[in-house]
Amino acid sequence: MPVVKTSAKGQVVIPAELRERIGLRPGGKVLVTLADTRKVVIEPVPDDPIEAACGMLRGGPSLTQTLLKERREDDARAEKKFAGFLRHARLPQQRARVRKG
């Protein structure tokens, strides 16, 4: 593992072998995060983050199917709830028919 020096400005040179392995090109951006109290992680940021994220969720659960299922369940609950209201609303009419007949 190579050891590098920091410059007076706090800059470090990432060795060429490591730059090639992570696909870092001149002018490329990197994300620098503190992983532990004494460890720094340097990750390349893709030129087009949207393109890099394309297909990231492929193979996982379908969020569309889950949403459609929830909507069907909500519709069924609402229909059941309002069917009870309609049943009670018709009772006076039905009672009137029974009295007349």
For each residue, the residues with C-beta under 8 A, 3 or more apart:
1:
2: 15 17 18
3:
4: 12 13 14 15
5: 12
6: 10 11 12
7: 10 11 12
8:
9:
10: 6 7
11: 6 7
12: 4 5 6 7
13: 4
14: 4 18 19 24 42
15: 2 4 18 19
16: 19 20
17: 2 20 21
18: 2 14 15 21 22 24
19: 14 15 16 22 24 25
20: 16 17 23 24
21: 17 18
22: 18 19 43 44
23: 20 44
24: 14 18 19 20 28 30 44
25: 19 28
26:
27:
28: 24 25 44 45 47
29: 44 45
30: 24 42 43 44 45
31: 42 43 44 45
32: 40 41 42
33: 40 41 43
34: 37 39 40 41
35: 39 40 41
36: 39
37: 34
38:
39: 34 35 36
40: 32 33 34 35
41: 32 33 34 35
42: 14 30 31 32
43: 22 30 31 33
44: 22 23 24 28 29 30 31
45: 28 29 30 31 49
46: 49 51 52
47: 28
48: 51 52
49: 45 46 52 53
50: 53 54
51: 46 48 54
52: 46 48 49
53: 49 50 56
54: 50 51
55: 58
56: 53
57: 60
58: 55
59:
60: 57
61: 65 66
62: 65 66
63: 66 67
64: 67 68
65: 61 62 68 69
66: 61 62 63 69 70
67: 63 64 70 71
68: 64 65 71 72
69: 65 66 72 73
70: 66 67 73 74
71: 67 68 74 75
72: 68 69 75 76
73: 69 70 76 77
74: 70 71 77 78
75: 71 72 78 79
76: 72 73 79 80
77: 73 74 80 81
78: 74 75 81 82
79: 75 76 82 83
80: 76 77 83 84
81: 77 78 84 85
82: 78 79 85 86
83: 79 80 86 87
84: 80 81 87 88
85: 81 82 88 89
86: 82 83 89 90
87: 83 84 90 91
88: 84 85 91
89: 85 86 92
90: 86 87 93 94
91: 87 88 94 95
92: 89 95 96
93: 90 96 97
94: 90 91 97 98
95: 91 92 98 99
96: 92 93 99 100
97: 93 94 100 101
98: 94 95 101
99: 95 96
100: 96 97
101: 97 98
